[in-house]
Structures are given as C-alpha cells and as structure tokens.
Amino acid sequence: MKKLYKNYLNTFRGLSKEVWWLALITLINRAGTMVIPFLSLYLTKSLNFTLKDVGWIMTCFGLGSVAGSWIGGKLTDKVGSFKVMKISLFLTGLSFIALQFVTSFIGFCVGIFVVMLVADIFRPAMFVALSAYSKPENKTRSVTLIRLAINLGFSAGPAVGGLIITYLSYKGLFWVDGITCILATLLLVNVLHPKKAKELDTVVVKNPVSVFSDKAFWVFFIGMFTFGFVFLQYFSTVPLFYKDGHHLTELEIGLLMGMNGFIIFALEMPLISWLEESKYTKEFLMFFGLLLVGLSFFVLNLTNWTGILVIGMLLMTIGEMIAFPFSNAFVISRAKKGKQGEFMAYYSIAFSASHIFGHNSGMQLIDNFGFDITWNIMTAIALVGLGFLLLLMRMVKQEEEVRELKGS
C-alpha cells in the first residue's frame, strides 16, 4: 500500500510551481461552477421553461462559448494569456451573480450567451499559459493536473450544489459561482503575474502556419465535435433522465455526478502516466475514449435497473479521462508550428460548437421521441466520431512516413 501511494505521488513530480498555481486557480473557479450541471433542472423546475425553451437557451450557451473561445484566442495572441485570464475570471464572477435576476426566456438567452462569452475567453489563454509553464516532456501530465483540479472542483460542486438547492434554493448557486470566480481572479493576480511566473517553454514562430492549412487538425476537430456532442449530454439531458426516468432527487443526482469527479481525481494521473509510457498513440487513445463514452449511452437502454446509471457514469468517466488529456496534448504539439492562441481557440470551439447543437438537439429529441431513442442516436453519433478518429490515425501515420522519408 505504501509503494502504491509512493508511485501515485511520483506521477506528480517534475511539474512547475506555476502549473500547480494554475491548477489551484482552476480548482477554485470550477468548484463554484455548480450552476451548470443543474441548469436544465433550474430552468424547467424553477423558471417553468419547456424542454424546447431549454434547448434554445443551451444553444445560446454554446454560441456564447464559441464567441468567447474565438475572441480569447485572438486576444491571447495579441495581449498575452495573463491579462486575458484576469479579465475573464473577474467578469465571469459578476455575470454569474447577475444571471440569477433574469427570469424571462429572451433575457436568459441573452444572459447565458454573455456569461459563456466572458467565461470561455479564459480557456485558450489558460491552455497557452499551461503550455508555457510546462516542460515539453511534462505537457500531457500538466494538462492532466489541470483536469484533476477541474474534476476535484466538479466532484465537490454538484454535491454541495445539491445541498444548497435542498436546504436553500437555486439562487444560492449563482452567488457561489460568482464569488468563487472573483476569488480565483485575486489568486491569479497575486501568484501568476508575468513578473513572478517563469516560462519554461517559450515558443516563437517566425512564419506561423495557419490552423486552416492543417488538414489533420480539421479531421480531429470534427472528431472532437462529435465527442463533445455526445459527452455534453451528461450536463443537460442525462440529469433529466436521472430525474424523470429514474426519479432521483437533486441530491442523488449531485452525488452521482460528483462520483465522476472523484474517480478522475483519484485515478486519472496514474492512468495517464501509465498510458504515456505505453505503445499507444494519442490518436488511438482519443479513439478509445470516445468508444467508451458511446458505450455509456448504449448501456442505458439495456435495463431499467437504476444501477445501470452508475455503470454508464463509470464508462463515461474512463472515456473522458483518456480522451481529454491526449486530445489536448495533440493540439499543443501541432500548435508549436502556428499561433498557439489560434490553435487552442479552435480546439475550444470544437466543444463550444457541441454546446450549440448538442444540448438543443438532445432536448428536442427527448421532447419528441423520448429517452430510449435519444440514447440510441447518441450511440450512433459516437460511431460517426470514431470513423473520423480512425481517419485521423491514418493521416498522422502518413505525415510521420513523409517526415521519415525527408529525414533519410
């Protein structure tokens, strides 16, 4: 047991203090984002919106995310990651606090668009900062540490959120979200100011390659869009399935979703460390991750036993543990030949676009056809994504063969 514990700690060694600070900032920020998993429930139960209304609101959520990711990439390449992260975190805090006072359909569409726009300006900047503060050999593990912070916060967030809803109200969630974002801003300013932080991998590209000329990246983009389309159902339609299909309470839903974050916190870093040393490529691991997420929807229709929800959550959790770090590492490796902010922005946009279409489509499908058909369709979409990732594997292999021929 002692050896196992020591090996676990060793997977964290070698990461820079700036990466640890960035992880703590992310933890504080994400611990407060407990509104998001309960958003569909809040809109239907508290504001009495229909499923179709919620679908359109989630589309605005995605549009704001796309706009924010694109603007964040542009700003990061122009003014630097620190300024972008600072402004984004502070404005996100104020926006979350203000959103609780919006109750009309149109107002909430505009409000959630603005919240996600300012919130997702942060993402490309954070990824670029993470790359700068990481040694080349530590980048995948650095990404994994950030995901651990996200999921530790996310494991606590839904559980605490369920308690807040049960004993107070949904309104309290918005206050906690806003205040934690502002606290994260204060920490960022104090520990990651450019004068205090040390960059370990400064990338200067004199003649940057445009992201639009990278064909393999766009095959990857479609693969990640389909991955996001399916994965994001766990934050909109799946909680409704838990509530309406299996009659779980908000607290039980929070605990089930919190299990996802706890497993990631406990197991992802050792898993990624082991996979990095394995013979598997980043492209194959992304493929396997999406396969598991697709299976998590396939099993939901196998039985009415409530325990299947836990099995589905476990499959999804292992899938995302594998797919996210290696997809991020894939983009970081390709971004070195172009503008880093631009590459990371379009990586974020792949998931932001999933927000636009995934949530709304899921809501409309459930409203018109029910949960069973919706989960079958999600499984089919995952299969489409797997096809694109197979194509990506072939393209990357061809690129390597060309480089070997040029080098010989």
Secondary structure by P-SEA (a helix, b strand, c coil): caaaaaaaaaaaccccaaaaaaaaaaaaaaaacccccaaaaaaaccccccaaaaaaaaaaaaaaaaaaaaaaaaaaacccaaaaaaaaaaaaaaaaaaccccccaaaaaaaaaaaaaaaaaaaaaaaaaaaaacccccaaaaaaaaaaaaaaaaaaaaaaaaaaaacccaaaaaaaaaaaaaaaaaaaacccccccccccbbbbbcccccccccaaaaaaaaaaaaaaaaaaccccaaaaaaaccccccaaaaaaaaaaaaaaaaccaaaaaaaaaaccccaaaaaaaaaaaaaaaaaacccccccaaaaaaaaaaaaaaaccaaaaaaaaaaaaccccaaaaaaaaaaaaaaaaacaaaaaaaaaacccaaaaaaaaaaaaaaaaaaaaaaaaaaaaaaaaaaaaac
